[in-house]
Each structure stands twice: as C-alpha cells, then as structure tokens.
Amino acid sequence: MRVCLVSNYTGRSDEGMRKVAFHMEEGLSQRHQVLHLSLSRVLSPSFWKEARDFKPHIIHYVPGSSLWSFAITRALAWLTGGRTVLSAHFIPRSFLSRCLLLFFKPDLVLVQSEETEAHFSHLGCVIKFFPNGVDTQRFSPATEEEKACLRRRFGLEEKKFYFVHVGPIVKGRGLEALAEVLDMKNSDIIVVGSVTIPANPRLMKKLEQRGCIVWHSYIENIEEAYRLADGYVFPTPPGSRHAVELPLSVLEAMACNLPIVATKFGALPRLVEEGDGFFWLNGRASLQRQVAAVKEGTGVKTREKVSSYSWGNVISQLEQFYIDTIQKSQRKRSTLICLSGMDGAGKTTQAQALTHALLERGIPARYVWNRFQPWLVAIPWAIVRAALLRRKRGYIGYSQAKRGLLTRPFLARLFLYSLLLDCWLQTQIKVRLPLLRKKIVVCDRYFFDSLVDVAVDMGYSWPQTRALLRSFLKFLPRPGVTFVLDLPEAEAFSRKQDTPSVEYLMERRQLFLKLGEEIGATVLDGRNRPAELRSAILARVEDFVKI
C-alpha cells in the first residue's frame, strides 16, 4: 500500500501533531511505501509533483481540520486519485470551513473526542475513533536509583517531590494554575516547554517569578523529564485549541506510571477512568486537593491504562482503517458497470436486466444507452456519410472510401478530435452526472465500442489502439466492472438485420477481444442462454455491489 502523509513535521518532534506524524511514518514504513510531505513546501511545484508521481492509495492529512486541510486533501485526491483520510483534532471554527466540508468530504475522518465525533457525524462524514499512541518501550517507569541519577544530572534535589508538565508555554493551556503546586510543602513544578511552538515571553517570565523551574530548550530524550518526576499535571481547560484532543504528554506520563492530575480535556474522559493514580482536576481548589492525594502515595497503575495504546497496536488499527477505506471506495467509486461487445450478443437485454435486478433489491441504479452519437458535428458527419454512401455502394465500398478520406492527416485529426470531444461530452452528461448522485450506472455500450469503430475507420494497428485507449481513459469515469459479450460473426449477422455486412463484424470482433483482455473485462459467450448470461453477470457484480 502506498500512503502519502501530509503534516507540518520538519525533523523535530517535540509538539503533539508532529510527534503523531513522526510515529505514523515510522510505523507505516515498516510494511508500506510512505511519502511524507511537509506543508512548508505546499506552494512548491515539487510538493505536487512528488505526490502525483507517487500515486498513493491513501492521502492522510495529519495536522487537523481546517479550510486548508479540506482544500489540500481534495486537490491531492484530484491529482493522484488516492483516497483521503483526515485527522480531526478539533472542530473547525470558520463557517467557510464547515461549508467547504459539505463539498470536499474526506473518505474517512479520524476523531478522538465525542464532541468532534458528533460534529463530523452530523455533517455526514464517515468517522472512526482513532487514539494517539505512545512508545511504551521508550516511556517506562524509572527505578529509584535511575530517578536519583537523573535528578543529579539535571541539578535537582533528590528528596523533593517534583511534578512535571510538558508542552508549549502559551496562553490557553492553563499553565498559570501550576504555580498552585508551589504552595504545597516540599513540592516543585517543572515546566518543559516546546521549542517548535514559540513560548509566550510574559507567561514564561511569570512562571519563573512564581518559582517554577522552566526548561525551554530541545530535549532529545524527553522521556527523562518524566522519569525523574513524581507526578504529572495537565491543567489545560477543556475546549482549548492549544493541545491535541488526546494529549501525548499525558499518555507518555502514564506510560512512565506517574500519577496524573488532569482536566477532563478532549478525549481523555473517553479513554481513561479515574482511579489507580489518575485524578480528575476541577478548578484550583481541586488541584491542591488532588496534588495532596498524589503525594500521599496511593497505588498507581496508570501504565496499565495505556498499555494497549502502544504505537504498534495503534498503527495496526490505522492500517485496517486504510484497507477498509480503499475497499469501500472501490465499491463506491466503481459504480460504473459497462457492457460492450458484438452487435446481436444481447448487451441491451442484459444491461436492462441487471438494472432491474439492482432496483428490485433497493439499490439505486440507472440504465444508460451510451452508444456514440454525434452531437457537436452531427450535420457535417451526416453530409459526409451521405456523400460517401451515394458514391460507393455497400459497406465495403463505403468503408474503403472513408478510410481513403481519413488518410489525409488534417481530416484524420479533425475526425479523431471531434469524435473524442463528442464522446467525452456525452459521457459527462449521461454517465458522470448519475455517478455524482451515487447511483449505480449500468452502461449499455461505452467508449470501448466507439474506440473499436475509430480503430477500424482509421486503420489503426493494435499498439495505436491501445495507446489511444490508455490516453483517453484518463478523462473518463473508469468502470468498476466491464463485460465484453462475444459472438461469432455469422451468428451476430443473422441476429441483427441492420448490420451492414459480415465483414463489418469480422473487423470488430478481434478488437473487442483484445480490448477486453487489456482492461481486464469479463468476456462472456453470447451464444449462451440469456438466463445463464444474467446469472454470470450478477455473480461478477456481487464483488462490487451488495445484492
């Protein structure tokens, strides 16, 4: 599987979403091809070229839901054809973002808090609860000896009770309340700030003046900040947009088996129950009470609460979400079913029967007769056809005269481009519009039938026909299932009174068979009874449409 991750990760992972993006890439790349694109390059042509050349199955936008996220994921989907996944760590604020989401819905939205889940569910999005993970090997409890050694290295008192908080030093995270811990006897608070997100100078100075120990430099081994501590405090008020909905710092502290004092922020209440060393925080009075409870040394089993959320387990769950999204999108996207092939083989009968069978089962389906008919150049074509038929009697004479006319390069290009333009226009109206309405479109004839006619009229070789097929299919809806109904020329001629000649059928039959092999179509013998053909078609369609 090819996965394109889009994030703001630039090398340092000391901020929530950057950490998530880093671990996603690390975990997914063990079993899949991963292209990690940084949003810092979104205005560079190379950003889009790399995505296009990579041809991802999944495009996962990690940083969260916003106006930009919807626009970028949709643009990448149009460019690459990949399925889109959006990590929604908060509810988009702007009205424009919410409106844009109605038109640019991702194939899957990953949520964490119940509030965010309700919001995106109300907008009709496909949602899954997806927690952040934690590196349970890196973040592990420290022995008393290891804790003492770390404190000596960082210049801390060995006997003091230290609480720690890890995260950006910005307003909105409730850091002012941390000073309350200092009022507790023999207690201190260490604030480890992120260097990726600029610190608020006034807030940092205020914390230092109140007596907090503030570390504002990049700490590569951040697990040491937890392992030297006796407890962790997370005072960020619910609803703040300055932390991811399932804070990684809380999970990391729990993996180190620290007692936790935290607000009911984001998805924490969904993931963690109070008890065994985990205390909910409600106001400043509650902070002092809960900190006192932590210092009493009650039994702590916070590591057990997050043991199932290792990054290995979380990435495995994410992989399954990707697979389900691809399979679902294939069923959803591959709602075009085409029947092509020899005249007289029963295409119309079978297409109508299939449409009826789908409708009977409550599946929205539409029958479309999509044989090419000139629209834009109808009058010139009619004049040329009438002139050639008047001068040359019979199909062979008409065909020879037409081919002679098309040996002239200008007329050949004019004929080809006008036909392709007409074919594209008709397909957009007849096929694309019903597909946009999420209908199953059963096409009685498709571009393949027109291509056979073009190849015969212009005397194309098979390599030329195949090249035209591959080029033009880029601009048309791709069928999920294609059937080619084959029939010997003599029998086809006897079934259809309006067929010009057996020669007409002989030229086309081999091309239909080669086209069927090229596009992976199911070739059916038109000599079989209609009921047998109908059963075979229904059995094949079951792989794409639940009947």
C-alpha positions in Angstrom: 0.0 0.0 0.0 1.3 3.5 -0.9 0.5 6.1 1.8 1.1 9.8 1.5 1.2 11.6 4.9 0.8 15.3 4.9 1.9 17.1 8.0 3.9 20.0 9.4 6.7 17.7 10.7 10.1 19.2 9.8 12.5 17.0 11.8 11.9 17.8 15.4 9.1 16.0 17.2 8.5 18.0 20.4 5.0 19.0 19.6 1.8 16.8 19.6 0.9 16.6 16.0 4.5 16.5 14.8 5.0 13.5 17.1 2.0 11.8 15.8 3.1 12.3 12.2 6.6 11.0 13.0 5.3 7.8 14.6 2.8 7.3 11.8 5.6 7.4 9.3 7.9 5.2 11.4 5.2 2.6 11.9 3.7 2.5 8.5 7.0 2.5 6.6 7.8 -1.0 8.1 5.2 -2.6 5.9 4.2 0.0 3.3 5.6 2.7 1.0 5.3 6.0 2.7 5.7 9.5 1.2 5.8 12.2 3.9 5.1 15.7 2.5 5.7 18.8 4.7 3.2 21.6 4.5 6.1 24.0 4.5 6.5 23.0 0.8 2.9 23.2 -0.2 3.5 26.2 -2.5 6.4 24.5 -4.2 5.7 22.6 -7.5 7.8 19.7 -6.2 5.3 19.1 -3.5 2.6 18.3 -6.0 4.9 16.5 -8.5 6.1 14.1 -5.8 2.5 13.3 -4.8 1.5 12.8 -8.4 4.5 10.5 -9.2 4.0 8.5 -6.0 0.3 7.7 -6.9 -0.8 7.0 -3.3 -3.7 4.7 -2.4 -4.2 6.8 0.8 -3.7 10.5 1.4 -3.7 11.2 5.1 -3.8 14.8 6.3 -2.5 14.7 9.9 -2.4 18.3 11.4 -6.2 18.6 11.8 -9.4 20.0 10.2 -9.3 23.5 8.7 -10.1 25.3 5.5 -6.6 24.5 4.1 -6.9 20.8 5.1 -10.1 20.3 3.0 -8.7 22.2 0.0 -5.3 20.5 0.1 -6.6 16.9 0.5 -9.2 17.4 -2.2 -6.6 18.8 -4.6 -4.3 15.9 -3.9 -7.1 13.5 -4.4 -7.9 15.0 -7.8 -4.2 14.9 -8.8 -3.4 11.4 -7.7 -6.7 9.5 -7.4 -5.9 8.5 -3.8 -8.5 8.1 -1.0 -8.5 10.8 1.6 -8.2 10.5 5.4 -8.3 13.5 7.7 -7.3 13.5 11.4 -9.7 15.9 13.0 -8.3 17.0 16.4 -10.7 19.8 16.8 -13.9 21.3 15.3 -13.2 23.8 12.5 -14.2 27.3 13.7 -15.0 29.2 10.5 -18.3 29.0 8.8 -16.5 28.7 5.4 -14.6 25.6 6.6 -17.8 23.9 7.5 -19.4 24.8 4.2 -16.4 23.6 2.3 -16.6 20.3 4.1 -20.0 19.6 2.7 -18.5 19.6 -0.8 -15.0 18.3 0.0 -15.7 15.5 2.4 -12.8 13.2 3.1 -13.4 9.5 2.6 -12.7 9.0 6.3 -12.4 11.3 9.3 -10.5 10.1 12.3 -11.8 11.7 15.6 -10.9 11.5 19.3 -13.3 13.5 21.4 -17.1 12.8 21.5 -17.8 16.4 20.7 -15.7 16.3 17.5 -17.3 12.9 16.5 -20.8 14.3 16.9 -19.9 17.4 14.8 -18.5 15.5 11.8 -21.1 12.8 12.1 -23.8 15.5 11.8 -22.2 16.7 8.6 -22.5 13.2 7.1 -18.8 12.2 7.3 -17.6 8.6 7.7 -15.9 8.6 11.1 -13.7 6.4 13.2 -12.4 6.8 16.7 -8.6 6.8 16.5 -6.5 7.4 19.6 -2.9 8.6 19.6 -0.3 6.1 20.6 2.6 6.0 23.0 6.0 4.4 22.8 5.7 2.1 25.8 9.3 0.9 25.4 10.8 4.4 25.4 8.5 5.7 28.1 8.8 3.3 31.0 8.9 3.6 34.8 12.2 4.6 36.4 13.7 2.8 39.4 14.5 4.8 42.5 18.2 4.6 41.5 17.6 5.8 38.0 15.4 8.6 39.2 18.1 9.8 41.7 20.8 9.6 39.0 18.6 11.7 36.6 18.0 14.3 39.3 21.7 14.7 40.0 22.4 15.2 36.3 19.7 17.9 36.0 20.8 19.6 39.2 17.6 18.8 41.1 17.1 17.8 44.8 16.9 14.1 45.3 14.3 14.3 48.2 11.9 16.9 46.8 8.6 16.0 45.3 8.6 17.1 41.6 5.6 17.5 39.4 6.2 18.0 35.7 4.3 19.4 32.8 5.4 19.1 29.1 4.1 21.2 26.3 4.1 24.7 24.7 4.3 27.6 27.0 1.4 29.6 25.6 -1.7 31.2 26.9 -4.8 28.9 26.8 -3.1 25.9 28.3 -3.9 26.9 31.9 -0.2 27.0 33.0 -0.9 29.8 35.4 -2.5 27.3 37.7 0.7 25.3 38.0 2.0 27.8 40.5 -0.5 26.5 42.9 1.6 23.4 43.3 4.4 25.5 44.8 2.2 26.3 47.7 2.4 22.7 48.7 5.1 21.9 51.2 8.3 20.4 49.7 6.8 20.4 46.2 8.1 21.9 43.0 6.9 22.1 39.4 9.0 21.6 36.3 7.6 23.1 33.0 9.3 21.6 29.9 8.4 23.9 27.0 8.3 23.1 23.3 10.8 24.9 21.1 8.8 24.2 18.0 6.0 26.5 19.1 7.3 29.8 20.3 6.9 30.5 24.0 4.9 33.4 25.3 7.7 35.5 27.0 5.5 37.1 29.5 4.0 33.8 30.6 7.4 32.2 30.8 8.7 35.0 32.9 5.6 34.9 35.2 6.1 31.2 35.8 9.8 31.7 36.6 8.9 34.6 39.0 6.5 32.3 40.8 9.2 29.8 41.4 8.5 27.3 38.6 11.5 25.5 37.1 11.2 26.3 33.3 13.2 24.3 30.7 12.9 25.9 27.3 15.3 24.0 25.1 15.1 21.0 22.9 15.4 17.8 25.0 16.1 14.9 22.7 15.5 12.3 25.4 12.2 13.8 26.6 11.4 10.6 28.5 14.0 11.6 31.1 11.8 14.6 32.1 9.0 12.1 33.1 11.2 9.5 34.7 12.8 12.0 37.1 9.4 13.3 38.2 7.0 12.1 40.9 3.7 13.2 39.2 2.3 14.8 36.1 -0.1 17.8 36.0 -2.2 18.7 32.9 -4.2 21.9 33.7 -5.3 22.7 30.2 -9.0 23.7 30.2 -11.5 21.7 28.1 -12.2 23.3 24.8 -8.7 24.8 24.4 -7.1 24.5 21.0 -3.6 24.5 22.3 -3.4 20.8 22.7 -4.4 17.7 20.7 -7.6 16.1 21.9 -5.8 13.2 23.3 -2.6 14.8 24.8 0.5 12.8 24.1 2.2 14.2 27.2 -0.5 12.6 29.4 -0.1 9.3 27.6 3.7 9.4 27.9 3.5 10.3 31.6 1.1 7.4 32.1 3.4 5.0 30.3 6.1 6.0 32.9 3.5 5.0 35.5 3.3 8.5 37.0 0.3 9.6 39.0 -1.7 12.0 36.8 -3.8 15.1 37.8 -5.6 16.3 34.6 -8.6 18.2 33.5 -11.4 16.4 31.5 -9.8 17.6 28.3 -10.8 16.4 24.9 -10.8 12.6 24.6 -9.2 11.9 28.0 -12.6 11.0 29.7 -13.3 8.7 26.8 -10.0 6.8 27.2 -9.3 6.9 31.0 -11.3 6.2 34.1 -10.4 7.9 37.4 -8.6 5.8 39.9 -5.4 3.9 40.3 -3.3 7.1 40.3 -5.4 9.1 37.9 -7.2 12.1 39.3 -9.6 14.5 37.5 -9.0 18.2 38.0 -11.9 20.6 38.5 -10.7 24.1 39.4 -7.7 25.4 41.5 -9.1 24.1 44.8 -9.3 20.7 43.2 -5.7 21.0 42.0 -4.4 21.4 45.6 -6.6 18.5 46.8 -5.6 16.2 44.1 -1.9 17.1 44.3 -2.1 16.3 48.0 -3.7 12.9 47.2 -0.9 12.2 44.8 1.7 12.9 47.5 0.0 10.5 49.8 1.3 7.8 47.6 -1.8 5.8 46.7 -1.5 2.8 44.4 -0.5 3.9 40.9 -1.4 1.8 37.9 -1.5 4.4 35.2 0.8 2.4 32.9 -1.8 -0.4 32.7 -4.4 2.1 31.5 -2.3 2.9 28.3 -0.5 -0.4 27.7 -3.0 -1.3 24.9 -2.3 2.0 23.1 1.3 1.3 22.1 2.2 2.7 18.7 2.4 -0.8 17.3 -1.3 -1.5 18.2 -2.4 1.9 17.0 -0.7 1.7 13.7 -2.2 -1.8 13.1 -5.6 -0.3 13.7 -4.8 2.6 11.3 -3.8 0.1 8.6 -7.1 -1.6 8.9 -8.9 1.7 8.6 -6.9 2.4 5.4 -7.8 -1.0 3.9 -11.5 -0.6 4.8 -11.5 2.9 3.2 -9.9 1.6 0.0 -12.2 -1.3 -0.3 -15.3 0.8 0.4 -14.2 3.5 -2.0 -13.7 0.8 -4.7 -17.2 -0.3 -4.2 -18.4 3.3 -4.1 -16.2 4.6 -6.9 -16.6 1.5 -9.1 -20.3 2.1 -9.6 -20.0 2.1 -13.3 -20.8 -1.2 -14.9 -20.3 -1.5 -18.7 -21.5 -4.0 -21.3 -19.7 -3.8 -24.6 -19.1 -6.2 -27.4 -20.6 -7.6 -30.6 -23.8 -6.4 -32.1 -26.5 -9.1 -31.5 -24.9 -10.5 -28.4 -27.6 -9.2 -26.1 -25.9 -6.2 -24.5 -29.1 -4.2 -24.2 -31.1 -7.1 -22.8 -28.5 -7.9 -20.2 -27.9 -4.3 -19.2 -31.7 -3.7 -18.7 -32.0 -7.0 -16.7 -29.1 -6.0 -14.4 -30.6 -2.6 -13.8 -33.9 -4.2 -12.9 -32.2 -6.6 -10.6 -30.5 -3.8 -8.7 -33.6 -1.8 -8.4 -35.6 -4.7 -7.1 -33.1 -5.0 -4.3 -33.4 -1.4 -3.3 -30.0 -0.3 -4.9 -30.2 3.0 -6.8 -29.3 2.1 -10.4 -29.7 3.8 -13.7 -29.6 2.2 -17.2 -27.8 4.3 -19.8 -27.6 3.6 -23.5 -24.3 5.1 -24.3 -23.7 4.3 -28.0 -21.8 7.2 -29.6 -24.0 9.7 -31.5 -22.5 12.8 -33.0 -23.8 16.0 -31.3 -21.3 18.8 -32.0 -20.5 17.6 -35.5 -23.8 15.9 -36.3 -24.5 17.9 -39.5 -21.0 17.6 -41.1 -20.9 13.9 -40.3 -24.3 13.3 -41.9 -23.3 15.2 -45.1 -20.0 13.2 -45.4 -21.8 9.9 -44.7 -24.5 10.6 -47.3 -21.9 11.6 -49.9 -19.8 8.5 -49.4 -22.8 6.2 -49.5 -24.1 7.7 -52.7 -20.8 7.3 -54.4 -19.9 3.9 -53.1 -22.4 1.1 -52.9 -22.3 -1.4 -50.0 -20.4 -1.4 -46.7 -17.1 -2.5 -48.3 -17.2 0.4 -50.8 -18.3 2.9 -48.1 -15.6 1.7 -45.7 -12.8 1.9 -48.3 -13.9 5.4 -49.3 -14.0 6.5 -45.7 -10.5 5.1 -45.0 -9.2 6.9 -48.1 -10.6 10.2 -46.9 -9.0 9.7 -43.5 -5.6 9.1 -44.9 -5.3 12.8 -45.2 -3.6 14.0 -41.9 -5.7 17.1 -41.4 -9.0 15.3 -41.9 -7.9 12.3 -39.8 -7.0 14.6 -36.8 -10.3 16.6 -37.3 -12.3 13.3 -37.3 -10.5 11.9 -34.3 -10.6 15.0 -32.1 -14.2 15.8 -32.9 -15.2 12.3 -32.1 -13.3 12.2 -28.8 -14.7 15.6 -27.8 -18.2 14.5 -28.5 -17.6 11.2 -26.7 -16.3 13.0 -23.7 -19.2 15.4 -23.6 -21.8 12.7 -23.8 -20.1 10.6 -21.2 -20.1 13.6 -18.7 -23.8 14.1 -19.2 -25.0 10.6 -19.5 -22.6 8.8 -17.0 -20.8 11.3 -14.8 -23.8 13.1 -13.5 -25.7 10.0 -12.3 -22.4 8.8 -10.7 -22.2 12.1 -8.8 -25.6 11.3 -7.4 -24.2 8.0 -6.0 -26.2 5.9 -8.4 -25.1 2.6 -10.0 -24.8 3.3 -13.7 -25.3 0.4 -16.0 -23.9 1.4 -19.3 -25.2 -0.3 -22.5 -22.0 0.3 -24.6 -19.2 2.6 -23.6 -16.1 4.4 -25.0 -14.7 0.9 -25.9 -17.3 0.5 -28.6 -16.6 3.9 -30.1 -12.8 3.1 -29.9 -13.3 0.0 -32.0 -15.2 2.0 -34.6 -12.4 4.6 -34.7 -9.7 2.0 -34.9 -11.4 0.3 -37.9 -12.2 3.5 -39.7 -8.7 4.9 -39.3 -6.9 1.6 -39.9 -5.1 1.7 -36.6 -2.8 -1.1 -35.5 -3.4 -2.7 -32.1 -0.5 -0.7 -30.5 -2.1 2.5 -31.8 -5.5 1.5 -30.5 -4.1 0.6 -27.1 -2.3 3.9 -26.8 -5.5 5.8 -27.6 -7.4 3.7 -25.0 -4.9 4.4 -22.2 -4.7 8.1 -23.0 -8.4 8.8 -23.3 -9.5 6.7 -20.3 -7.7 9.3 -18.1 -10.5 11.7 -18.8 -13.5 9.3 -18.4 -15.0 7.5 -15.4 -13.3 4.1 -15.1 -15.7 1.2 -15.0 -15.7 -1.0 -11.9 -16.8 -4.0 -13.9 -16.8 -4.4 -17.7 -18.3 -7.2 -19.7 -17.5 -8.0 -23.3 -20.2 -10.1 -24.9 -18.6 -12.1 -27.7 -20.4 -13.8 -30.6 -19.2 -15.4 -33.8 -19.6 -13.1 -36.8 -22.0 -15.3 -38.8 -24.4 -15.7 -35.8 -24.2 -12.0 -35.0 -25.0 -11.1 -38.6 -28.0 -13.4 -38.5 -29.4 -11.8 -35.3 -29.1 -8.2 -36.4 -30.9 -7.1 -39.5 -29.3 -3.6 -39.5 -25.7 -4.9 -39.6 -24.0 -3.7 -42.8 -22.1 -7.0 -43.5 -20.2 -9.9 -42.0 -17.0 -8.1 -42.9 -18.1 -5.2 -40.6 -18.3 -7.7 -37.7 -15.1 -9.5 -38.5 -13.1 -6.3 -38.3 -14.5 -5.5 -34.9 -14.6 -8.9 -33.1 -10.9 -9.3 -32.7 -10.5 -5.7 -31.4 -13.2 -6.3 -28.8 -11.4 -9.4 -27.5 -8.1 -7.6 -27.4 -9.7 -4.6 -25.6 -11.3 -7.0 -23.1 -8.0 -8.5 -22.3 -6.3 -5.1 -21.9 -8.9 -3.7 -19.5 -9.5 -6.9 -17.5 -13.0 -7.3 -18.7 -15.1 -10.4 -18.2 -15.7 -12.0 -21.6 -19.0 -13.8 -22.0 -20.1 -16.1 -24.7 -23.2 -14.5 -26.3 -24.4 -17.9 -27.6 -25.4 -18.9 -24.0 -29.0 -18.6 -22.9 -30.0 -15.2 -21.6 -30.7 -16.6 -18.2 -27.2 -18.1 -18.0 -25.6 -14.8 -19.0 -27.7 -12.9 -16.5 -26.6 -15.2 -13.7 -22.9 -14.8 -14.7 -23.2 -11.0 -14.7 -24.9 -10.9 -11.3 -22.3 -13.1 -9.8 -19.5 -10.9 -11.0 -21.2 -7.7 -9.9 -21.6 -9.0 -6.4 -17.9 -8.2 -5.8 -18.6 -4.5 -6.1 -22.3 -4.1 -5.2 -24.0 -5.8 -2.3 -27.0 -7.5 -3.8 
